[in-house]
Structure formats: structure tokens, C-alpha cells
Amino acid sequence: MKAYKVAKLFQTMAIVILNMGNLTLEVNTLKNISVTREKEKAMLHEELDKEREFQKGYKHNVEIWRKNMAKAEWKNKIFIRNL
């Protein structure tokens, strides 16, 4: 009877150890996935920030270009009036 209990205890311990190993593997896998997603998220935020900065610069340059065009048109009108 004791040998049977010892064998059952050994089997139970082996199953528990295997399950703990599987659980550890799953936890590590989820940690790796989490870290990878965080890195991807950070990279996407960087790209988004760069795009926003580019758009700000582009809008600023367009505004300057429009002002310069307006000044040139105004100068042309004055020049034409003077002729």
C-alpha cells in the first residue's frame, strides 16, 4: 500500500512539475510578446511624431509660399498700375 501511495505521489509530482514547466514557458512567451508589442508601439509613436513634425513643416512652408505669392501678385498689380 505504501509503495502504491509513493508511486501515486511520484506521478502527481511529475505531472505538477511538467505543468509548472509548461506554465513557465507560457508566461515567458507572453512576456516576450508583450515586450515585442511595446517596442513596436514605441516605434509607431516615433514614426507618428516624425510625420506630425513633417506635416507642421510642410504647412509652414506652404504658408510662407502663399504669402510670397500674394506679395508677388500685389507687386505685379502695383507695377501694372504704374505702367
C-alpha positions as CSV (number, residue, x, y, z in Angstrom):
1,M,0.0,0.0,0.0
2,K,2.8,2.4,0.8
3,A,4.5,1.6,-2.4
4,Y,1.3,2.4,-4.3
5,K,1.0,5.8,-2.4
6,V,4.6,6.6,-3.1
7,A,4.1,5.8,-6.8
8,K,1.0,7.9,-7.0
9,L,2.8,10.7,-5.2
10,F,5.7,10.4,-7.6
11,Q,3.3,10.5,-10.6
12,T,1.5,13.5,-9.1
13,M,4.8,15.3,-8.6
14,A,5.9,14.6,-12.1
15,I,2.6,15.9,-13.5
16,V,2.8,19.1,-11.3
17,I,6.4,19.7,-12.4
18,L,5.5,19.3,-16.1
19,N,2.6,21.6,-15.7
20,M,4.7,24.2,-13.9
21,G,7.3,23.9,-16.7
22,N,4.5,24.5,-19.3
23,L,3.2,27.4,-17.3
24,T,6.6,29.0,-17.0
25,L,7.1,28.5,-20.8
26,E,3.7,30.2,-21.5
27,V,4.5,33.1,-19.1
28,N,7.8,33.7,-20.8
29,T,6.2,33.6,-24.2
30,L,3.6,36.1,-23.2
31,K,6.3,38.3,-21.7
32,N,8.2,38.2,-25.0
33,I,5.1,39.0,-26.9
34,S,4.4,41.9,-24.6
35,V,7.9,43.3,-24.9
36,T,7.8,43.0,-28.7
37,R,4.5,44.8,-28.9
38,E,5.7,47.6,-26.6
39,K,8.7,48.1,-28.9
40,E,6.5,48.1,-32.0
41,K,4.2,50.6,-30.3
42,A,7.2,52.9,-29.4
43,M,8.4,52.7,-33.0
44,L,5.0,53.5,-34.3
45,H,4.8,56.5,-32.0
46,E,8.2,57.7,-33.2
47,E,7.1,57.4,-36.8
48,L,3.8,59.3,-36.0
49,D,5.8,62.0,-34.3
50,K,8.1,62.3,-37.3
51,E,5.1,62.5,-39.6
52,R,3.5,65.2,-37.5
53,E,6.7,67.2,-37.5
54,F,6.9,66.8,-41.2
55,Q,3.3,68.0,-41.7
56,K,4.0,71.0,-39.4
57,G,7.0,72.0,-41.5
58,Y,5.1,71.4,-44.7
59,K,2.2,73.5,-43.6
60,H,4.6,76.2,-42.5
61,N,6.4,76.2,-45.9
62,V,3.0,76.3,-47.8
63,E,2.0,79.3,-45.7
64,I,5.3,81.1,-46.5
65,W,4.9,80.2,-50.2
66,R,1.4,81.6,-50.2
67,K,2.5,84.8,-48.5
68,N,5.3,85.2,-51.0
69,M,2.9,84.6,-53.9
70,A,0.5,87.2,-52.5
71,K,3.3,89.7,-52.2
72,A,4.4,89.0,-55.7
73,E,0.9,89.4,-57.1
74,W,0.5,92.6,-55.1
75,K,3.8,93.9,-56.5
76,N,2.7,92.9,-60.0
77,K,-0.6,94.8,-59.6
78,I,1.2,97.9,-58.5
79,F,3.7,97.6,-61.3
80,I,0.8,97.2,-63.8
81,R,-1.0,100.3,-62.4
82,N,2.2,102.3,-62.7
83,L,2.5,101.4,-66.4
